[in-house]
Amino acid sequence: MRVELQQVSAGPDPAHSILQNISLRIEEGEHIALIGPSGAGKTTLLHLLGLSLAPHAGQVLYEDRDYWAGRAGLRHRYRAHVMIAPQTPPLPPRQRVVTAIQAARLAHMGFWASLRAWLAPRDLVEVRNVLAEFDLADKLFERVDRLSGGERQRVGLARLAWSLADLWLVDEPLAALDPVRARQAMQVMTRLASEREITLIASFHQVDLALEFFPRVIGLREGHIFFDAAPKDIRQEDVTALFENEKGSD
């Protein structure tokens, strides 16, 4: 999915624009890592791209179309093609893992199909295979509240993999993972996105992994694009300057 931002400002309210005058073009199938200090606007940018946050100024175009200029129903239909994976996955504590995974496709189901999926989960072999990608096959029928923080975060990534979205927007997917699990998650996430030709945009504090796994890295600082380059063109001094005097929150 191709997305373009044209001189966009956005934030929680018009008086507080976290992103300021951002212009950016994302081609279909691109993989982009967002890095930068807390407060730089990484999470805001992801929600802007996911149509869960309207711009205060400028335009956000999806395949050359401005959905904020149209009816709300058009935005709702577009959102079915987008999957946002927040840092803390929205998993009801009493829900079984299999049900949490299958919820990723609810936007593509009618009411009765959704109800059947909740009462009697189907595609159990396929769901187990997705969980196996993240070493969670044995957690298929486990309750979410019995998982560790790292397991819940991996379930959130498995939801992403089970979805039918064309655009994956992932916020700090490695925050609760140890270094071995973090590398494994990066390998699986980028491989699956490549195989399915999915546009993948993810934010990270793990700069080394972002530079290793993503062909394009955008550094955000104080609501502006600090750099936008291939990893080979990003110098250590650029990264140091990006994080200098880090403060705030996204």
Sequence and secondary structure as in RCSB ss.txt:
>XXXX:A:sequence
MRVELQQVSAGPDPAHSILQNISLRIEEGEHIALIGPSGAGKTTLLHLLGLSLAPHAGQVLYEDRDYWAGRAGLR
HRYRAHVMIAPQTPPLPPRQRVVTAIQAARLAHMGFWASLRAWLAPRDLVEVRNVLAEFDLADKLFERVDRLSGG
ERQRVGLARLAWSLADLWLVDEPLAALDPVRARQAMQVMTRLASEREITLIASFHQVDLALEFFPRVIGLREGHI
FFDAAPKDIRQEDVTALFENEKGSD
>XXXX:A:secstr
  EEEEEEEESSBTTB SEEEEEEEE TT EEEEE  TTSSHHHHHHHHTTSS  SEEEEEETTB GGGS HHHH
HHHHTTEEEE SS    TTSBHHHHHHGGGGGGS HHHHHHHHHS   HHHHHHHHHTTT GGGTT BGGGS HH
HHHHHHHHHHHHS  SEEEEESTTTT  HHHHHHHHHHHHHHHHHHT EEEEEES HHHHHHH SEEEEEETTEE
EEEE GGG  HHHHHHHTTT     
